[in-house]
Amino acid sequence: MSKVGTDSSLRSRSSAPEVAVTARTYCGDLHGRRWLLPDETPPDAVLLTHGEATLRYRLVRVQRTGRPARDYGGNYVYVPASHSGL
């Protein structure tokens, strides 16, 4: 599980690839937050900070193929993790 701090992770890095791989949250308190992923393989879950709280979001997968879901902008999609599951 990766821990993502703040929106500062969106700033360019000196070793950033030409095409950035980004993720975005949907639903929940952090709806719309975007960040750069450290590599092209998205983690199954991330911890995001929101004020003093740390919230857990899970990667959405395409039901038919099991591949990570992407939105129309090409971002990997994360939704709030349920209390009973991942």
LUMKOL-255085 format. One line per 10 residues: their letters; for each residue x, y, z of N, C-alpha, C. Coordinates in Angstrom, 2 decimals, padded with zeros to 5 digits, always signed. Example, Ala and Ser with C-alpha at 12.3 -4.5 7.8 and 13.67 -1.06 7.14 Angstrom:
REM residues 2
AS	+013.19,-005.69,+007.80,+012.30,-004.50,+007.80,+013.20,-003.30,+007.80; +012.85,-002.25,+007.08,+013.67,-001.06,+007.14,+012.90,+000.03,+007.87
REM end
This chain:
REM residues 86
MSKVGTDSSL	+000.84,-001.15,+000.00,+000.00,+000.00,+000.00,+000.90,+001.23,+000.00; +000.58,+002.18,-000.82,+001.36,+003.41,-000.91,+000.72,+004.49,-000.07; +001.54,+005.37,+000.44,+001.02,+006.53,+001.17,+001.32,+007.76,+000.33; +000.28,+008.46,+000.00,+000.40,+009.66,-000.81,+000.09,+010.83,+000.09; +000.99,+011.80,+000.14,+000.83,+012.92,+001.05,-000.17,+013.94,+000.57; +000.28,+014.92,-000.14,-000.58,+016.02,-000.55,-000.50,+016.18,-002.05; -001.14,+017.23,-002.53,-001.12,+017.51,-003.96,+000.26,+017.89,-004.46; +001.23,+018.06,-003.57,+002.59,+018.39,-004.01,+003.19,+017.27,-004.83; +002.62,+016.06,-004.75,+003.14,+014.96,-005.56,+002.85,+015.17,-007.04; +002.01,+016.18,-007.37,+001.73,+016.48,-008.77,+002.83,+017.34,-009.40
RSRSSAPEVA	+003.68,+017.95,-008.59,+004.75,+018.77,-009.13,+005.72,+017.90,-009.91; +006.33,+018.47,-010.92,+007.23,+017.70,-011.76,+008.47,+017.29,-010.98; +008.99,+016.14,-011.31,+010.19,+015.62,-010.69,+011.27,+015.57,-011.75; +012.51,+015.63,-011.34,+013.61,+015.64,-012.31,+013.69,+014.32,-013.06; +013.29,+013.22,-012.43,+013.36,+011.92,-013.09,+012.00,+011.48,-013.64; +011.05,+012.42,-013.75,+009.71,+012.08,-014.22,+009.75,+011.66,-015.68; +008.98,+010.64,-016.04,+008.93,+010.22,-017.44,+008.24,+011.29,-018.28; +008.41,+011.22,-019.58,+007.79,+012.20,-020.46,+006.27,+012.16,-020.35; +005.70,+010.98,-020.23,+004.26,+010.83,-020.07,+004.00,+010.43,-018.62; +003.38,+011.32,-017.86,+003.13,+011.05,-016.45,+001.97,+010.08,-016.30
VTARTYCGDL	+002.09,+009.17,-015.34,+001.03,+008.24,-015.01,+000.32,+008.81,-013.79; -000.96,+009.12,-013.94,-001.69,+009.76,-012.86,-002.86,+008.91,-012.38; -003.29,+009.21,-011.18,-004.45,+008.55,-010.58,-005.39,+009.62,-010.08; -006.66,+009.26,-009.92,-007.66,+010.22,-009.46,-008.67,+009.51,-008.57; -009.12,+010.20,-007.53,-010.14,+009.64,-006.64,-011.53,+010.03,-007.13; -012.45,+009.12,-006.94,-013.86,+009.35,-007.24,-014.65,+009.03,-005.99; -015.58,+009.89,-005.64,-016.44,+009.74,-004.47,-015.67,+010.03,-003.17; -016.40,+010.11,-002.11,-015.80,+010.31,-000.81,-015.32,+011.73,-000.57; -014.67,+011.93,+000.56,-014.19,+013.25,+000.96,-013.13,+013.82,+000.03; -012.43,+012.98,-000.67,-011.33,+013.44,-001.52,-011.66,+013.35,-003.00
HGRRWLLPDE	-012.93,+013.41,-003.35,-013.34,+013.30,-004.75,-012.58,+014.31,-005.61; -011.97,+013.81,-006.67,-011.27,+014.67,-007.61,-009.79,+014.86,-007.34; -009.26,+014.34,-006.25,-007.82,+014.51,-005.98,-007.02,+013.71,-007.00; -005.98,+014.32,-007.54,-005.09,+013.66,-008.51,-003.67,+013.65,-007.99; -002.90,+012.64,-008.39,-001.49,+012.56,-008.02,-000.74,+011.73,-009.05; +000.57,+011.90,-009.07,+001.42,+011.10,-009.95,+001.73,+009.78,-009.28; +001.76,+008.73,-010.06,+002.14,+007.42,-009.53,+003.65,+007.27,-009.69; +004.31,+006.60,-008.72,+005.77,+006.45,-008.79,+006.24,+005.59,-009.96; +005.41,+004.69,-010.43,+005.75,+003.89,-011.61,+004.47,+003.58,-012.37; +004.58,+002.80,-013.42,+003.41,+002.55,-014.26,+002.46,+001.51,-013.69
TPPDAVLLTH	+002.84,+000.83,-012.64,+001.98,-000.18,-012.02,+001.25,+000.46,-010.84; -000.06,+000.64,-010.93,-000.77,+001.29,-009.83,-000.90,+000.36,-008.63; -000.74,+000.89,-007.40,-000.93,+000.04,-006.21,-002.41,-000.29,-006.04; -002.69,-001.42,-005.39,-004.08,-001.83,-005.16,-004.80,-000.91,-004.19; -004.07,-000.27,-003.29,-004.67,+000.64,-002.32,-003.68,+001.74,-001.99; -004.20,+002.91,-001.64,-003.37,+004.04,-001.23,-003.95,+004.68,+000.01; -003.11,+005.32,+000.79,-003.54,+006.10,+001.94,-003.36,+007.57,+001.57; -004.43,+008.34,+001.68,-004.40,+009.76,+001.33,-004.70,+010.58,+002.57; -003.98,+011.68,+002.73,-004.22,+012.55,+003.88,-005.27,+013.59,+003.54; -006.10,+013.87,+004.53,-007.16,+014.88,+004.41,-007.23,+015.58,+005.75
GEATLRYRLV	-006.52,+016.70,+005.87,-006.41,+017.36,+007.17,-005.63,+016.47,+008.11; -006.21,+016.14,+009.24,-005.56,+015.25,+010.21,-005.87,+013.77,+009.95; -006.82,+013.51,+009.07,-007.25,+012.12,+008.82,-006.46,+011.49,+007.68; -006.34,+010.19,+007.73,-005.76,+009.40,+006.65,-006.85,+008.48,+006.14; -007.15,+008.59,+004.85,-008.23,+007.82,+004.25,-007.67,+006.79,+003.28; -008.30,+005.63,+003.24,-007.86,+004.54,+002.39,-008.73,+004.46,+001.14; -008.09,+004.44,-000.01,-008.78,+004.31,-001.30,-008.25,+003.08,-002.00; -009.13,+002.40,-002.74,-008.74,+001.18,-003.46,-008.84,+001.40,-004.96; -008.01,+000.69,-005.68,-007.99,+000.74,-007.14,-009.22,+000.03,-007.69; -009.88,+000.65,-008.65,-011.03,+000.02,-009.32,-010.49,-000.83,-010.46
RVQRTGRPAR	-011.06,-002.02,-010.61,-010.65,-002.91,-011.70,-011.85,-003.17,-012.62; -011.55,-003.37,-013.91,-012.58,-003.70,-014.88,-013.06,-005.11,-014.56; -014.35,-005.27,-014.35,-014.87,-006.56,-013.89,-014.59,-007.69,-014.88; -014.72,-007.43,-016.14,-014.57,-008.48,-017.15,-013.11,-008.93,-017.33; -012.17,-007.98,-017.25,-010.77,-008.30,-017.53,-009.87,-008.33,-016.31; -010.28,-007.63,-015.24,-009.44,-007.56,-014.05,-008.34,-006.51,-014.15; -008.29,-005.80,-015.26,-007.27,-004.76,-015.44,-007.67,-003.50,-014.68; -006.69,-002.68,-014.29,-007.02,-001.43,-013.60,-007.88,-000.52,-014.48; -008.90,+000.06,-013.88,-009.81,+000.94,-014.62,-009.18,+002.32,-014.78; -009.51,+002.96,-015.90,-009.06,+004.33,-016.17,-010.27,+005.17,-016.54
DYGGNYVYVP	-010.19,+006.47,-016.22,-011.26,+007.37,-016.62,-010.99,+007.89,-018.02; -011.85,+008.79,-018.50,-011.70,+009.30,-019.86,-010.43,+010.11,-020.04; -009.85,+010.62,-018.96,-008.60,+011.37,-019.03,-007.38,+010.49,-018.96; -007.57,+009.17,-018.82,-006.44,+008.25,-018.73,-005.92,+008.03,-017.32; -006.57,+008.62,-016.32,-006.15,+008.45,-014.93,-006.63,+007.10,-014.39; -005.80,+006.45,-013.57,-006.28,+005.27,-012.85,-007.33,+005.74,-011.85; -008.35,+004.91,-011.62,-009.48,+005.30,-010.78,-009.39,+004.63,-009.41; -009.54,+005.45,-008.37,-009.57,+004.98,-006.98,-010.87,+005.43,-006.33; -011.46,+004.56,-005.50,-012.68,+004.87,-004.76,-012.41,+004.55,-003.28; -013.21,+005.14,-002.36,-013.02,+004.84,-000.94,-013.13,+003.34,-000.69
ASHSGL	-012.22,+002.82,+000.12,-012.26,+001.40,+000.48,-013.37,+001.20,+001.51; -014.09,+000.11,+001.40,-015.17,-000.18,+002.36,-014.54,-000.59,+003.68; -015.31,-000.49,+004.74,-014.81,-000.85,+006.07,-014.62,-002.35,+006.18; -015.39,-003.13,+005.43,-015.31,-004.59,+005.56,-014.32,-005.22,+004.60; -013.95,-004.48,+003.55,-013.06,-005.06,+002.54,-011.73,-004.36,+002.48; -011.10,-004.46,+001.32,-009.79,-003.88,+001.08,-009.79,-002.39,+001.24
REM end
